[in-house]
């Protein structure tokens, strides 16, 4: 039966005029659209796990092969030139609009189509038959024909590691492993290009940290070297999540980035500026500290690191209207309470015109010898189930310093990691010591068990 060459199926994105296609091609496209519509109507409730796995696998295989087919069509459309009559500024822009995909995805598809047409015939054949996946194909196109020397290596039948070699490796290696193979092949085929790429990447390296109402937005690009340093540092302070830790890997990496900064500042590893160790500072009027009302809108000047990375300046007539960092960013109440637990206090007296009249000597809430005694007793973070080492934590006032006017003493101190110190303040958890053991309760008196947001594994 001849195909309906004017097929206009329920594709939801657009309708296609198949009358311009050869009959066999039109029939194939019509069958594809009809099959897609039929699959889309499948009820998940009608399938069990194995059945759903079969459907998902078939769709993944077909989608991979069709992705290559679609990419191979694009150079033909581009060469025809009629796409330019639409007014699009470039062919990738036209693809983005027509296919309703992002500009980045459109550029990638156009590049893949050109590479398959011009330099990768063996790869195109293997991808079309399903021997290798679309992602394998994209990796070959990404690392293969990128320089003249690499294109020569791909096309030379006398070269052992030519295109046939890469396709063979793609057949046997998973995508993540093949990415390493392709990268190493590119480096061996044209090592000078890697050197040029590194220098160009170094020129593009940047990092921005933009303040937002509820935090900071980070963006940037690092060189391979700097990325490896940061990756290793984050892995060093990121622990395997244990039961109850429902944070995503991205959330745990964000915590780790803050922990890396704290380790540098709290251990005096950062160089001094004008003779002063770098720190974070919070400004709070003295009346708020003296009255114990730091939990309110009044302010305190604090630095939250054991060795001065966090300091607090208290001004008797400070013009500050509430707790704020030095750059004017307001400090949330729970955060202020935590910072005042184990910080350094500096008295700064302001005159009526906001001029500084007197600056007192800095004093720590937990001195070095008190902190050492707390560490000797507690050994690690004492939150239920957590064993984070002292380098990743600080001392917390069991009877809170700002709220309860609790004394700064070993008996009133407990070692908590930064994450759980913040959690104790955010959830207003109560802590008491009974028979040589620490006990945690929520504000309703219920005990806190060891499956509550525990990010660090137990030690055996």
Secondary structure by P-SEA (a helix, b strand, c coil): ccccccccccccccccccccccaaaaaaaaaaaaaaaaaaacccccccaaaaaaaaaaaaaaaaaaaaaaaaaaaaaaaaccccccccccaaaaaaaaacccaaaaaaaaaaaaaaacccaaaaaaaaaccccaaaaaaaaacccccaaaaaaaacccccccaaaaaaaaacccaaaaaaaaaaaaaaacaaaaaaaaaaaaaacbbbbbbcccbbbbbbcccaaaaaaaaaaaaaacccccccccccaaaaaaaaaaaaaaaaaaaccccccccccbbbbbbbcaaaaaacccccccbbbbbccccccbbbbbbcccccccccccccccccaaaaaaaacbbbbbbbbbcccccccccccccccccaaaaaaaaaaaccccccccccccccccccccccccccccccccccbbbbcaaaaaaaaaabbbbbbcccbbbbbccccccccccccccccccc
